[in-house]
C-alpha cells in the first residue's frame, strides 16, 4: 500500500508515540505501507518543525532525521506535474505528488483536504482510517 503522509501526520507522530500517526510510522517501519514524498514535502516538514511550537516540544534534530529517512527510504519524486484544485493553494503539491506517484492514499488531518475525499485515483483519509485499512489488509479482508 502506497501512501502520502501530510506534514501534520508526520509531526503528530513525532509529538506522540501513541495514536494513529505513530502507528502509521510503525507500519512503514514494518513494510506494511510505503510512503511517497517529494522535495516540497520535506521542505514543508523542516519549515513547520522549525516553528516555536515544535521547537519547544521536539528534541533537536528529530524532524531532520525523519526528513532524511523519508528522502532515503520513501519513494522519492523529484519532479512533479502541475496540479490545482486543493482547497488551499499551498496543498497543491500534495495533489501533484498523488498524481505522479499513483498512491492509494493521501493521509492527512487537514479538514479541507479531507473534504475532497479523493483526488483522481487517490483516496484522502484520516490516520485512523488508514490504520483500519491496514488492519483489514492484515486480516485478509
Secondary structure, DSSP 8 states (H G I E B T S, - for coil): -EEEE-HHHHHHHHH-SSSHHHHHHHHHHTTS-EEEEEHHHHHHHHHHHTSHHHHTTS-TTHHHHHHHHHHHHSEEESS-------SSGGGHHHHHHHHHH--SEEE---HHHHTT-EETTEEEE-HHHHHHHHHHHHHT-
